[in-house]
Amino acid sequence: MNIRKAIHKDSISLSLKARDKTGLIEELVDLIVRTGRIQDRKAVLKCILAREKKMSTGMHHGLAIPHGKTDTVDTLVASVGLVPEGVDFDSQDGQPTRIFILTVSPENRAGPHIQFLAEISRLLNREDLRRQILESTSEEELHGLLTSE
């Protein structure tokens, strides 16, 4: 999975405004919508929120990876957002979440979806990279950190 193709530099925010789970997911979806890579915002929100109801995508180390699948997208797309001070996202370790990576992929293609989740999880398992991401001073810098690996 090519992370560079999934995450457009214009779908990154260094300071998400929302402080609740639904609001954060909406804001992350809107980052992709503004790039023109999502046409049906409502369908995308529905699939991601439905997935989130099954089990929180708040992981360990201040990371959350909300995701979903829908036939309203042709290819896997993603957005990245930060809340440097952290917010409650029902994470597995009970700690505040700071780094959010949202992805949505086509319903009928499991491979890219699983590959993206595995690759992003592997990258962000590194404490040094998480620190560098949180210290990013521009969207371009954060994009480079994620796509240069």
Number of C-alpha atoms within 10 A of each C-alpha: 16 12 19 15 12 21 22 20 19 15 23 24 20 19 12 19 13 15 13 11 18 15 13 22 22 17 18 27 25 17 24 25 17 12 13 9 18 21 14 12 14 12 16 25 21 14 15 22 19 13 16 19 9 8 11 17 21 26 19 16 20 24 25 24 21 24 23 22 22 19 14 17 18 15 17 23 23 26 25 27 26 23 21 17 10 15 19 15 24 17 20 16 12 14 18 21 24 24 25 25 21 25 25 28 26 18 16 10 15 11 10 16 21 12 14 20 17 12 15 15 15 10 15 19 14 11 11 10 15 20 11 13 24 17 13 16 11 14 19 13 15 22 21 14 16 18 14 8 9
